[in-house]
Amino acid sequence: MPTKIRKLGECTIKSPLHQIGGVEVRYRSDAERVLYDHTCTDGQPAVDPADLHVLSFEQAGPREHIFFDPVRTTVGIVTCGGLCPGLNDIIKGLVTQLWNRYGCTRIYGFHFGYQGLVQRLGHQYTILKPEKVKQIHLLGGSILGTSRGNQPIGEMVDTLEDMGIDILFVVGGDGSMIGADLIVSEVEKRNLKISIVGIPKTIDNDIQYLDKSFGFETAFAEAVKAVRAGHAESEGAPNGIGLIKLMGRDSGFIASYAALADGNVDFVLIPEVPFRLEGPRGFLEMLRHHVANRGSAVVVVAEGAGKDFMDGYEDLDPSGNQRPKDIGIYLRDKINALFRERKMELNLKYIDPSYTVRSVPANAQDNFYCQQLAQHAVHAAMAGKTGMIIGRWHTSYVHLPISFVSRHGRRMVDPTGELWRAVLESTGQPGSMM
């Protein structure tokens, strides 16, 4: 079964939860599952009931019996990859749930991502307690810091073994989750009983089988501020253009959501929808015509758009991800050149809010979501589950094998789907600029 969650062994310890505030805990069993496809036709499931075990995910939540004895359990937390709103919320949620609900009091935070698990690099760990994390959700970034890039798997597992770590929570993106899966393999090779649980992070909201990733709500809300600034600038001068570059290396979710939330965007360019620059149906001529008729324009472009004419990628980042050339600067220069050639006045303002978007504290919606993810991650780890990530699917929190998610690539905006159709209706831009 591709969605089966690995366990370290039999759960023989009674959970210490029992009651929360006088209310009986609703324990979950491993047999409770959430369907991948929740639609039906004429009252019939979209799949054969005999195949439901393949197309469903184990439901998250507290288990009545757990694998680890809380008072003897040592926990590590590491945050990897780029910054994202909500990292501190996740850390706080993990620490408070472990300490207050389960009674785990040995919690270590490793600094600077996977580098913190390599002893020869000399990064110190932090002892985490509820009083230390009480106000960190008000801060942007991560109190543990992050890093990109691969580290020796054997040396990282040496650290876990030397420190007696029973549970490691990995908060990071797709590269970090691949690393976590390799750690699981090395742990199993050594016959160690260490639970590895991931909490997936991507500001681009492009992880498969998740309703959304944490930090996305905050990111696109911050992106809307930049879009509104671009709109104000475009209206403030003759032939004004506000050009805003937003994050989205492979997926245009932030650009699409921000454009819809603002409602004043005229063109949205995303990686999933190819477009031409030149020619009568190309973007540049469409933009020139729009400005000539309307007097201004607002353009939102995702960082990974326009790969077809940007001569590929610049290089690889330390995580091994392809880094696209700067489409925002490229478009800025092309638009300026076109208007000079046509001898038209132009007042173009280029805005790139990338680092301000990803480094802000999480908003209230993400505060709540991060807390829920952290609590469910702790429930899973205490029950001895490993090689899995926690996520939300059809509004239910579920357990997903890391290998299953990483194997199926990124989630992307469907050019024929409802989201992109809504963008086209809001902007009025042509369905094709090819």
N, C-alpha and C positions, 0 to 999 in steps of 0.2 A: 504494500500500500504506500504510494508516494507521499502521502500526507501524514503518515504515522510518526509520532513523536517518540524519540528515544528516551529511555529511563535508565537511571543508574542502578536500580534494583527495587526490591519490594519495599513499599511504604508501611512501616510497622509502628511508627510513633504517632500517638494521638495529637492532632492539631491543638495548639494552645488557644485558638481563636474562640471557639464555642459561642460566646456572646459578644456583641459589640454594642455597648450602651444599653444593655438589657434586651437587645433584639437577637434572636437566634440567628446564627450564621447560615446562609443558604449555601451548603456545600455542593460542588459540582463533581460529576463522575467523568471518567475518561470516555464513557460511551456517549455522552452528550455532544452533539456535533452541529455545526452550522453549514448549511448547504452552500456550495459554490454558486449555483444558479438558483435564485429564489423566484424565478418566473414560472408560469405555467400557461398552457394553451387549452382552452375548453375544459378547465378544471383538472387537466392532467399534467404531471410534472414534465419538465422539458427533457428529462433523461429517464432512462430505465431505472426503476427503484433498485434493481440488482446492482447497479453501478454507483449507487449513492456513496458508498464508502470511499470510492476513488475521488469523488467530487464534493467532498465535505471536509471541514476542518474541526479539530478538537476545540471544544469551548473552554475558554479561560475561566479562572475563578478559584477560590480556595478549595483544597481537598481535605477530607475528613482525617485522613492519615497522611503523614509526610515522611520523607526519607531522612532528612537531617534533624539531629537533635539541636534545637536553636541555641542552647547555652554553650554548646561545644562547636558551633559553626563559625568559621572565619570567611569573610566576604571581601571581594575586591570589586572596584568600580573603575572603569576606564572610558574616557570620551575621546573619539577619534575623528579624523577628517577635518573639514572646514567648520567654522562656527555656524550656529543655527539658533534662532530663538527657541528657548525651552530647555536647553541643556542643563541649566542650573535647576530648573523645575524637576527634571528627571532625577538628578542627583538627590535633591531634597526628598522627593517622593520615595526613592529607594531607601534612604537612610531612616526616615521616620517610620516607614512600614516595617522594616527589619527590626528596628529598636523597640518601637512602641507596641506593635502588634505581636511580633514573634519572640521578642526578647533576645535578638542577636546583638551583641555589644562589641564585637570585633569586626570593624568595618574599615577598610583601607581604600583611600583614593589614590590611584596611580597617576602621576603627572605626565602631561604631553603625550597622550595617546599610547600606542604600543611601545613607544620609546621607554615609557615608564616601567615596562615589564622586562627591560633588558638591563641587568644590574651593572654591567660595565660602563654604561652611559652615565651613570651617577646621578640620575634624577631621584629626589627624595619622594617618599609617599606621605600622604596625610592621613592621620587618624580622624575619621568622620563620626561626629556625634550630633544628635538633634540640635543642640544649642549652636553648633558651628554652622549648620545649614539653615537655621531658622529664617533668615532674611535674604538668602541668596537668590530666591525667585524674583527679587526686585532688580537684579543685576543682569546685564547682557553677558554674552560669552559663556565661558565655563570656568568655574573656580579651579578646576583641575588642569585647564589648558588642553590643547589638542595638538596633533601632528598628522602629517600625511606620510605615506610610504610604508614599504614592507620592512618587517624586522624578523630576525631568525626565530622560527617557530620553536625550535628546541630550547633556545635560551629563555624564551618567554615562559615555556612550561617549566623549565628549571626554577624560575622565580616563583611560580605558583606552588611548586612542590616544596621549595625551600621554606616558604612562608606559611605553609600549611593552609593554603587557600582552598576552601571547599566549593565556593560559588564565585564565578566571575561574571559580572554584568558588563557587556560591551555595548556602548552607545555610539553608533556610527553609520556610515553609508554603505553602499554596495561593496566597495573594496574592504571596508572594515569587517563586514559580515563574511566575506570570503576568508579573511584572516581568521575570524572566529571559528569557521568551519574547519580550517586547518589545525587550529588549536585543539578542537574536539578530537580530530583524528590522532594527533600526537598523544593526547591524554589517554585515549582508548588503547593506543599501542603500548603505553606504559602501565596499563591496567589500574589507572588512578580513578578515584571516585570524585571527580570534579565536575560540577554542573556549569555549563557555558550557556548563558541566555542573552540574546541580543535584543536591543530596542532600536529599531531601524530609524535612521535620521537622513532625510534628504529634503532640502528646502524647495527642491523642484517638484515634489509630490509625485515622483515617478516610480515608486516601488509597486510591483505587481501584487495583487491580492490584498491591497489595503484600501479602505475608503479614503484615507488621507494620511499623510505623515505629519508628525508633530512639528510645529513651527511654521507650517504653511499658512495657517490663518493669519498669523502675525506678519509673515513676509509679504503676503499680497496686500494686506491692509497698509503696511508701510509703503509698498510700491504705489498704491493709489495716491499717496501724498505727492510722490514725485510726478505722477501723471497729471495731477491737478496743477502742480507748479508749471509743468510744460504747457498746459492749456492756457493758464494765465499769461505766460510769456508769449504764446502765439497770438493772443488777442490784443496784446499791448503794443503792437507795431505793425506797419503795413507789410503785407505778405509775410506774416509771421509763421514760423514752423517750430513746434516743440517736438524734439526728437528724444525719446527716452529709451535707453537700453536697460532691460531687466534680465534677471537670471533665468536660465533655462538652456542648459547645454544640449540636451537631447529632447526635451519636452517643453511645450509652451504653455504650461498651466498658469504660471504666475502672470505672464503677459496677457493671457486670455481673461483670467479672473479680474485682473486690475482694470483692463479695458472695459469690461462689463460693469464693474462697480462704479467707475467714473462716469461712463455714459457720454463722454465728449471726445472719444478717440475716433479718428477717421481711417487709420490703417493699422492693422496688427500683422506683424511678420513673425512666424514661428518656424522651428525646424521641420515640423511635420508637413508643412505645405510649401512646396517649392515655388519660386517666382523668378521672373526675369527682371533685370534692371533696365535693359535697353529695349527699344522698339515701341511701336504705337500702343501695345497692350502691356508694356513693361511697367514696373513700379514707378520709375522716375517720371515718365510721361503722364501717368495717372496722377501722381502727386502734383506735378506742374499744373495740369488741367484743373485739379481740385482747388489749388491756391488761386489760380487765375479767376475762377468763378466764385469762390467762397471768401477769399481774402486771407485765409489762414488754414492751418492743418495741424493735427496732433498725430504723431507716429510713434507706436510702441513696437520695439523689436526685441525679441529674445536673443540672448547671446549666441545661441547655436544656429540661428537662421542664416540663410544665404550660403550654406556650405558649398553649393554647386559652383559658385563663381568666386569664392574666396581662396581658391588654390589650396584647398585642404586645411590642414591644421598647422599650428605653429610647432608644437612639440607635445611631450607627455608631461603631466604634472607628477609629483613624487608618488602619487597613488597609482600611476599607470593609466590615468584617464587622458584621453586626447583633449588638448586645450585648443579651442578654436581661436582663430585670429579675431581681432576686435571689429565686429560688424558695425558697431556704433560709429566709431571713427571713420570707417570705410564709407558708410552711407553719408555721414556728415560732409565728407570731402566731395563725394559724387554729386550730392544735391547742390552744394555751393558751386561746383563747376558747371552744372547744367544751367542754373539761373544766370551765371555770368555769361555763358554762351548765348543764352536767349536775351541777354540784356534786360533782365527783369530784376527789380529790387527784391532783396531777400533779407529777412531778419531771422536767422536760425539759432535756436538755443538748444544745446546738447546737454542732456542730463544723464549721468550714470550713478545711481544710488546704491550700487551693489553692496558695498561694505557696510553702509549705514543700515541697509535692510537686514542683513544677516546677523548683525551684532547687537540689535536692540533686545531688551527684555521681552518675554512672551506676554501677549495680551491675555485677557481673562479667559477667552475660549481655549487657548492653548494651555493656560495654567491648569484648567480642569482636565483637559485631555492628557497632559503629561502625568498628572497625578494618577489618573486611572491606569495608564500604561505601566507606570512604576509599580503600583499595587499588584496588578496582575502578573507582572514579571517576577515579583517576589513570591507570590503564591506558586508559580510554576517551578521556580528554582528550589524552593523548600520541599516540593514534592519530588525532587530528584530528576526533573526533566532537563534535557540537555540538547545541544545542537539545534536550538529553535529560536525563533523570534516571536515577540508579542505584537499583535496588531489588532485592528478593528475591521470587520468585514460585515456589511449589511447591518451596521450599528451594534453588532455583538463583538466582544473581545475574544480573540482566538489565538491558538498556538499554531505556528507554521514552521516546518522544517527549514533551516537556513538553506540547505542545498536545493530544495524544491523552489524557493523563491528566486535564488540567484540564477538558477538554470533557465528561467523563463524571461529573462531580459527586463527591459524597462517598460513601465506604463507610459503611454503617449496619448496626445490629443488625437482623436479620430477625426480626420478631415471630412468624414461623412456623418459624424455624430452630432448629438444635440448641442454640445458645448460650442463647437466651431460654427454650427449654424446660428446659434445665438450671437456669436461675435460678428458674423457677417450681417445679421439683421441690425445689430446695434451700430456698426460702423458705416454700413452702406457700401463698403468696398466690394469690388468685383470678386466673384467666387474663384476666378482664376486670373493671374497676371503672368501668363505664359505665352 
